[in-house]
């Protein structure tokens, strides 16, 4: 049994899906291999996880799995990798359940990441929060930034100004999780955990939400790739 203060040592990364909205980038590679500022998304994720003590990561993939396998097998640093290939699309919830079969300690908590997110925040604080809440699963939450411009208008209809792409007072699922072993069994064999597992856990008050105070970016479109490629070098001091 793991001590309450023990760091989480394993992670699952969901790297399946054809990512049609990211074409032409994904014509020849899976989404996790799309390069942002000259590095594949998954490299940033693995480096971040390793920096917080993760020693083993299970990567669940399907589309263009050979590209991912070749890249990961050439890595010499970071967590040890177990690659699992879906025989058929399982959905995100099914892929998470499938990935969990590759974990070494089936009774321990683990991190899980969507393969299309770039983020940096302290995973040790996330873990502490999760344990303090006594949750079966915890979601990292990112503040919602609209892509639309906001018109500032008074009650009389006079426009006072404009704000481009502001942060709004809402929080979205950031695609980074902590799962206890007991929650894995609640994941669907096929389908999406956001419409099945999470509502069930929320109804039982066993789901927690950790608000990220740090960089987060979902990479879902060509526009996201271009904008993130401009943001990240500045964020990391051009260190990559």
C-alpha positions as CSV (number, residue, x, y, z in Angstrom):
1,X,0.0,0.0,0.0
2,X,1.3,3.4,-0.9
3,X,2.0,6.0,1.8
4,X,-0.2,9.1,1.6
5,X,2.8,11.3,0.8
6,X,4.3,8.9,-1.8
7,X,4.7,10.5,-5.3
8,X,2.8,9.0,-8.2
9,X,5.3,7.0,-10.3
10,X,3.2,6.0,-13.3
11,X,1.1,7.7,-16.0
12,X,-1.0,6.8,-19.0
13,X,-1.1,9.0,-22.2
14,X,-3.9,8.7,-24.7
15,X,-2.3,9.1,-28.1
16,X,-4.9,7.5,-30.4
17,X,-7.4,9.1,-32.7
18,X,-7.0,10.4,-36.2
19,X,-7.2,14.1,-35.4
20,X,-8.7,15.2,-38.7
21,X,-8.9,18.8,-37.5
22,X,-5.1,18.9,-37.4
23,X,-4.5,17.9,-41.0
24,X,-2.2,18.1,-42.9
25,X,0.0,17.6,-39.8
26,X,-1.7,14.3,-39.0
27,X,-1.6,12.9,-42.5
28,X,1.6,11.1,-41.7
29,X,1.7,11.0,-37.9
30,X,-0.6,10.7,-34.9
31,X,-1.6,13.8,-33.0
32,X,0.9,13.2,-30.2
33,X,3.7,13.3,-32.7
34,X,2.7,16.7,-34.2
35,X,5.6,19.1,-33.7
36,X,5.1,22.3,-31.7
37,X,8.2,24.6,-31.7
38,X,10.1,21.8,-33.4
39,X,9.3,19.1,-30.8
40,X,6.5,16.4,-30.7
41,X,3.8,17.1,-28.2
42,X,4.5,13.8,-26.4
43,X,8.2,14.8,-25.8
44,X,7.0,17.8,-23.8
45,X,4.6,15.6,-21.8
46,X,7.2,12.9,-21.0
47,X,9.8,15.5,-20.0
48,X,7.2,17.1,-17.7
49,X,6.2,13.8,-16.1
50,X,9.8,12.8,-15.6
51,X,10.5,16.0,-13.8
52,X,7.8,15.1,-11.3
53,X,9.0,11.6,-10.5
54,X,7.1,9.6,-13.1
55,X,9.2,6.5,-13.9
56,X,6.9,4.5,-16.2
57,X,4.4,5.7,-18.8
58,X,1.9,3.7,-20.8
59,X,1.1,5.2,-24.2
60,X,-2.2,4.0,-25.7
61,X,-2.3,4.5,-29.5
62,X,-3.9,3.4,-32.7
63,X,-3.7,5.6,-35.7
64,X,-0.1,5.7,-37.2
65,X,1.1,3.7,-34.2
66,X,4.4,2.7,-36.0
67,X,5.4,6.4,-36.2
68,X,5.0,6.7,-32.4
69,X,6.7,3.4,-31.7
70,X,9.8,4.3,-33.8
71,X,10.1,7.7,-32.1
72,X,9.6,6.4,-28.5
73,X,12.0,3.5,-29.0
74,X,14.8,6.0,-29.9
75,X,14.3,7.9,-26.6
76,X,17.2,7.5,-24.1
77,X,15.8,9.8,-21.3
78,X,12.6,10.1,-19.3
79,X,10.2,7.5,-18.2
80,X,10.3,3.9,-19.4
81,X,7.6,3.4,-22.0
82,X,5.0,0.7,-22.6
83,X,3.2,1.1,-25.9
84,X,-0.2,-0.4,-26.3
85,X,-2.0,-0.4,-29.6
86,X,-5.8,-0.4,-29.9
87,X,-7.2,-3.0,-32.3
88,X,-10.1,-0.7,-32.8
89,X,-11.1,2.8,-31.7
90,X,-12.1,2.6,-28.1
91,X,-13.0,6.2,-27.3
92,X,-11.2,8.2,-24.7
93,X,-12.7,6.4,-21.7
94,X,-12.1,3.0,-23.3
95,X,-8.5,4.0,-24.2
96,X,-7.9,5.0,-20.6
97,X,-9.2,1.7,-19.3
98,X,-7.0,-0.1,-21.9
99,X,-3.9,1.9,-21.0
100,X,-4.4,1.0,-17.3
101,X,-3.8,-2.6,-18.2
102,X,-0.2,-1.8,-18.9
103,X,0.5,-0.2,-15.5
104,X,3.0,-2.1,-13.3
105,X,1.2,-1.5,-10.0
106,X,-2.5,-2.0,-10.6
107,X,-3.4,-0.9,-7.1
108,X,-1.6,2.5,-7.2
109,X,-2.9,5.8,-8.3
110,X,-1.7,7.2,-11.7
111,X,-1.7,10.3,-13.8
112,X,-3.5,10.3,-17.1
113,X,-3.1,12.8,-20.0
114,X,-4.8,13.4,-23.2
115,X,-2.2,13.3,-26.0
116,X,-3.0,16.8,-27.3
117,X,-2.3,19.0,-24.3
118,X,0.7,21.1,-23.4
119,X,0.9,22.2,-19.8
120,X,3.3,22.9,-17.0
121,X,2.0,23.0,-13.4
122,X,3.3,21.3,-10.2
123,X,2.1,17.7,-10.2
124,X,3.1,17.3,-6.6
125,X,0.6,20.0,-5.6
126,X,-2.0,18.3,-7.8
127,X,-1.3,15.0,-6.0
128,X,-1.6,16.6,-2.6
129,X,-4.9,18.2,-3.5
130,X,-6.3,14.9,-4.8
131,X,-5.3,13.1,-1.6
132,X,-6.6,15.8,0.7
133,X,-10.0,15.6,-1.1
134,X,-10.0,11.8,-0.8
135,X,-11.2,11.7,-4.4
136,X,-11.5,8.6,-6.6
137,X,-10.4,10.8,-9.5
138,X,-9.3,14.4,-9.9
139,X,-9.3,16.6,-13.0
140,X,-7.0,19.5,-13.7
141,X,-9.0,22.5,-14.7
142,X,-7.9,25.3,-17.1
143,X,-9.6,28.7,-17.2
144,X,-11.6,29.1,-20.3
145,X,-10.2,31.6,-22.8
146,X,-12.6,32.5,-25.6
147,X,-11.3,32.9,-29.1
148,X,-13.8,35.6,-29.7
149,X,-13.4,39.3,-29.0
150,X,-15.7,40.7,-26.3
151,X,-17.6,44.0,-26.7
152,X,-17.7,46.1,-23.5
153,X,-21.1,47.8,-23.6
154,X,-22.9,49.8,-20.9
155,X,-26.6,49.5,-20.1
156,X,-27.5,52.3,-22.5
157,X,-25.9,50.6,-25.4
158,X,-22.8,52.7,-25.6
159,X,-19.7,50.7,-26.6
160,X,-16.8,51.5,-24.3
161,X,-14.2,49.2,-25.8
162,X,-13.2,45.8,-26.9
163,X,-11.2,42.9,-25.3
164,X,-9.7,40.3,-27.6
165,X,-9.8,36.7,-26.4
166,X,-10.2,37.3,-22.7
167,X,-10.1,34.7,-19.9
168,X,-13.7,34.0,-18.8
169,X,-14.9,33.0,-15.3
170,X,-15.4,29.4,-16.3
171,X,-13.2,26.3,-16.0
172,X,-12.8,23.5,-18.5
173,X,-11.4,19.9,-18.3
174,X,-7.7,20.3,-19.0
175,X,-7.2,16.7,-20.0
176,X,-4.9,15.8,-17.1
177,X,-6.1,13.5,-14.4
178,X,-5.3,11.5,-11.3
179,X,-7.1,8.1,-11.1
180,X,-7.2,5.8,-8.1
181,X,-7.2,2.2,-9.0
182,X,-10.9,1.9,-7.9
183,X,-11.9,4.4,-10.5
184,X,-10.3,2.5,-13.3
185,X,-13.0,-0.2,-13.1
186,X,-15.6,2.5,-13.6
187,X,-14.2,3.5,-17.0
188,X,-16.2,2.3,-20.0
189,X,-14.8,-0.6,-22.1
190,X,-15.6,1.6,-25.1
191,X,-16.8,5.2,-25.1
192,X,-16.1,8.5,-23.4
193,X,-15.4,8.8,-19.7
194,X,-16.7,12.4,-19.6
195,X,-20.3,11.3,-20.3
196,X,-20.2,8.1,-18.2
197,X,-17.5,7.8,-15.5
198,X,-17.2,11.4,-14.5
199,X,-20.9,12.2,-14.0
200,X,-21.2,9.1,-11.9
201,X,-18.3,10.0,-9.7
202,X,-19.5,13.6,-9.4
203,X,-23.0,12.4,-8.3
204,X,-21.2,10.4,-5.6
205,X,-19.0,13.4,-4.5
206,X,-15.9,11.4,-5.4
207,X,-14.6,13.7,-8.2
208,X,-12.4,16.7,-7.5
209,X,-11.3,19.6,-9.7
210,X,-7.8,21.2,-9.3
211,X,-7.5,24.7,-10.9
212,X,-4.3,25.1,-12.8
213,X,-2.1,28.1,-12.1
214,X,0.3,27.8,-15.0
215,X,0.5,27.4,-18.7
216,X,-2.1,25.2,-20.5
217,X,-2.8,24.8,-24.1
218,X,-4.9,22.3,-26.0
219,X,-3.6,21.5,-29.5
220,X,-6.6,20.6,-31.6
221,X,-6.3,22.7,-34.8
222,X,-3.7,24.0,-37.1
223,X,-4.2,27.4,-35.5
224,X,-3.4,25.9,-32.1
225,X,-0.1,24.5,-33.4
226,X,0.9,27.8,-34.9
227,X,0.0,29.8,-31.8
228,X,1.5,27.3,-29.3
229,X,4.7,27.3,-31.4
230,X,5.0,31.0,-30.8
231,X,4.2,30.8,-27.1
232,X,6.4,27.9,-25.9
233,X,9.9,29.2,-26.8
234,X,9.2,32.3,-24.8
235,X,7.7,30.3,-22.0
236,X,10.6,27.9,-21.8
237,X,13.3,30.6,-22.4
238,X,14.1,29.0,-25.8
239,X,15.3,25.9,-23.9
240,X,12.9,23.6,-25.6
